[in-house]
Amino acid sequence: MSATPDLPLVDADSGGCGDDCGCAHEAAEDAMECGLDPSLAQLLLDAGLDPVEIEDIAHLAIAEDLDGGVDVTTVATIPEEAVATADFTAREAGVVAGLRIAEAIVSVVASDEFEVERHAEDGDRVEAGQQLLSVTTRTRDLLTAERSALNLLCRLSGIATATRAWALALDGTKAKVRDTRKTTPGLRSLEKYAVRMGGGVNHRMSLSDAALVKDNHVVAAGGVAEAFQAVRDHFPGLAIEVEVDTLHQLREVLDAGADLILLDNFTPGETEEAVALTDGRALLESSGRLTLENAATYAKTGVDYLAVGALTHSSPILDIGLDLREATA
């Protein structure tokens, strides 16, 4: 997964790939070797997703649902040769994310070729009753894939919808809402993708992308400045964010040269003081105490980011259903 503009990774001088490296080209070639339709795999790549990972998640979801057996209800009630069209339809208004992922899940189940009609794109605001995606294939395959596809589509659309609400709350300020690593194991890249579709930006994807010095690191290292310097010495080319609890700690890490500073549980007034004290020497991120109701207040202090773990750990799903069309005479 490549960095977003808001997530600096290791640069070329510190061991990363240079401009002439063929890794990205090789990764794209590897991704296109997955079992998904090449056009669908390309759409996933264009969205910043790994088709191989998506295919693996799709197989895992279906394997979990079948548990080594078959879809007994569907096998008993649907003739093997029956073909149908089903519509993924929004049951409520929101922002959709994960349509191509739902399509991938249907594709790994489908034993025959299937046709799709795409009525919406990830990141679109949709209304209740709006058709999002129509799929025509064997009826048994549609119904077997239904729950796995909807589980991910509803989850990701819920994250995108919640993120859009925060992004709108920050409209008119320079602040951006940013996620955390509080994600579902195995689904981090998808959930962070949903944040992007909602208008947010991603924090680090993993522990190795960038450093974040938190309170326990400070305790172990003997101080906030000491912890920062230890990371700088070990990884000189890495972006380092440091969490501070007081203005005194802020002064320490500013003097040490921190790139990004997390203001933990600062009040709006304290945040204003922090912005003035920093005076552009580092990027600032607010964390803790944040709600949709006070988001604009914090954003107007001049901070660069609002860190909202709830985007991925607590967002309710967006209700989306799969409606099988009735056969016509």
N, C-alpha and C positions, 0 to 999 in steps of 0.2 A: 504494500500500500504506500503510495507516494504521499508526500506532505501536502497539506493545504497551505495557502499563503500565510495562514496564521499559525502554522505549526512548523517552526524551523527544525530541521533534523541535522545530523552530523554533516558537516560540509566536506568538500573534496579534500581539503588539506589535512583533515583529521582522520582520513581513512575511508571516506565514502567514495562513491563513483564520480569520476570526472565527466565532462561533457562528451568525450569521445567513447565512453564506455558503452558496450553493447548489451548490458544487463537488461535494460528496459525492453529492448527489442527481443531479447531471448525470452524474457518473462511473458511478453505478449504472445510469442510463438507457442510457448508452453501452454498458456491459457487457452489458446485456440485448439489445442489437442484434446480438450475435454469432450465428453459425449453429448454436449448440448448442440443444438443447431448452430452452425457458424454465425448466422446473422444475429441470433439471440446472444451468443457469446460476445459478439462485437458490441452489442448494445450495453451489455454489462460492463465490458471493459471501458467503453466511453463514459459510463457513469462512475468510474473509479472503483469498480468492484471486480473481484477475481472470479471468473467463471468456474474455475476448478473448485474453489471454495464453495461457491453457490451450489454447484452440482453435488458436492459432498454433503452439504447441509440438507439438500433436498432428499438425497438417499437416506440420510440418517432419520429425518422426520418420517418418511414413509415406512422405513424399517421399524421404527418405534411403534407406529400406528398398527402395522400388520402383525408385529410380534411373531414372525415366523409362520404365520398362517395366511388366510385370505380374508377379504372383506365379506363376511358370511351373509350379511343382510343384502348387500348389493348382488352377490352371486346368486342368491336365492330368488331375488325379485326382478332382475334385469336380464333379458336374453343376451347371450354372448355377442350376437351380431348387431345389437341395437346401437344406433348412432344418434347423438343429440347435440344441441347447442345450449350452452349455459352462460349466463351473464353474471360477472362479478359486479354487484350493485351496492352503492353506498346507501346505508340505512340512515345516516345522519350527515350533517355538513361537517367538513373538515379539510385537512390537507392530506393528500394520498402519497404514500411511499411504499415501494416494494412490488409494484406491478410486474416488473420483469422477473422478480424472484418467484412470484406466484406462478407465472408462466413457466418458469424453469421446473417447478415442482410438478406441474401437470405433465410436462414433457418427459420427465423421468418415469412417470407411471404409464403414459400412453404407449400402447403396444402397436398402434398404427400411427400414421402421420395425422397431424391435426392442424386445423386452421384457426387463426386468431384475428380478431378485429380489435384494434387498440383505440379506445375512445378518450383516454386521458393519459397524461404523463405524470411521472413522479414530480412532486412539488406543486401540482395543480391544486387549487381550491375547488372542492367538489361539493355538490348539494345533495340532500337526501333524495333518493330515487334515481340518481344519475348512474347510468351504466359506465363502467370503467374499463372492462375488458370482456370480450366475448370469445368463447372457445368452442370449437366443434370437433368432436372426436367420439370414440366409443363411450357410451353412457356409463359403463362400468368403471372405466378409467377416470372419468370426470368425478364420479361420486367417491371413488377411493382416494383421489387427490384432494378432495374438497376441504377437509378439516385442516390438513397440514398447510395447504396454500393459504387458507384464511387465517390460521394462527399467526403466521408471519406477516401477512398483509395487514391485518388489523393492528398487530403490535407496532409495526413500523409506522403505519399511518397515524397511530395515536401519538407516537413520539414526535412525528413531523407536525402534527396539529398543535401539540403543546409548545413546541419550539416556536412555531409561527406566532403564537400569542405573546411570547416573550419578545420576539423580534419586533412585533408591532408596538409593544410597550416601550421599547427603546428607540423608536423611530424619532428622528430629529436630533439625536445625540450621536456622538462618535462611538459609543459603547456597543459591543456585540455580545450576545449571549453565547456561552461556551460550555461544552459538556465536560464530563470527567471520565474516570475509568470505572465508574459504578455502573457496569454493564452486565448483561447476562452472559455467563461463561459460554464461549463458542459463538456468540452472536455480536461481538464487539464491532466488527467492521460494518455489519448491517445496521446496527443501532446508531452508530456514528454517521453512517450514510443518511439515515432518516433525519438526524439533526441537521445535516447540510440541506436536505430537501425542505426543511422547515424554515430555513433562513439563518440558522446558527452556524458556528464554526467549531472545529474540533480542537480539543486539547490533544496532548500526546496520545498515540495509539497504544504505546507499550512503555514499560519501564526503561527500555533502552533508547527510546526516541529522544528524550530530553530529561533533564534532571528536575526534580521538585523536592526541595529541602523542606521537610515538615517538622512539626514539634518534636517527634521522637528522634529524628536525626539530630536536631539541635541538642537535645539532652545527651545523646550518646557522644556527640562530638565536643561537648563542653561549651557551646555557644553558637549563636546564629552565624556570626562572621567566620568562626572556625569551621563550621559545617560547609559554608559556601566555599571557602578557600580549599577545603579538602576535595570537593568535587571539581573545582577549577584545576587543581593540580593533577588529578587523575585523568580528567577528560577535558583538556584545554579547548577543544573546538566545539564543545557541546553547549547548547542553550541551557541556562540555569534559571529556574524560578525558585524564589525563596518565600516561604510563608512567615509572616511577622504578626505579632499580637499587639505590639505597641509602637508608638512613634520613635521611641529610643532604638528599638530593633531596626526600624526602617532606616534611621540614620546610619546605623552600622553597615547594613548591606548595601546601601547606596554608596557609601565610601569604599566598600569592597569591590563594587563594580557589577552588581547583579543586573541581569538583562530584564528580568520580569519579577515583580514582587506581588505576592498574594496577601491582601489585607484581610486577615481572618477576624470576623465578627466585629469589625469597626462600625461605629454608628455613622450616619450620614455626615454629621459634623466632624467626626474624626477623619472620615474619608476626605472631606474637603481640605483639612489640614495636611493630610498625606499628599494629596495632589499638589498643593502649593509647595510643600517641602521638596517633593521630587522634582518639580519644575522641568519635566521632560527628560530627565536623566535615565529613566527606566519606564517600561510599561507597567501599568497597575491593573490588578484584577481583584474585584471584591468577591468575598465568599462568606457565607453564613448570614443569617438574619434576612435573607433575600426572599421576597414574595413578589407576585405579579403586581400587587398593590403599591409596593414601595420601589419597584424596579426603576421607574423613571427618576425617582428622587436620587437614587444612587448613581444612575447614569449621568445625571446632570452635574454631578460633582467633577466630572472630567476623567473618570477611570476609563480604561480601554476595554475591559472585559467584565462580565458578570458570570461567575462560575455557578452552574446550576446542575447539581447531580441528579435532581429529581427528573430532569428531562428523560433520562434513561432508566432510572430505578423506580419511578412512581407514576409515569404517565398512564392514564387509562387508555384502553384500546379505542380505536375508531371503529364503530360498528359497520361492518361490510358483510354482505351475504352472497351466496351463490344461488342463482335462480335458474332452474332447469326450464327451458321453454317447452310448452305443451306441443305434442306432435300435431301437425296440421294434416287434414285429410288430403 
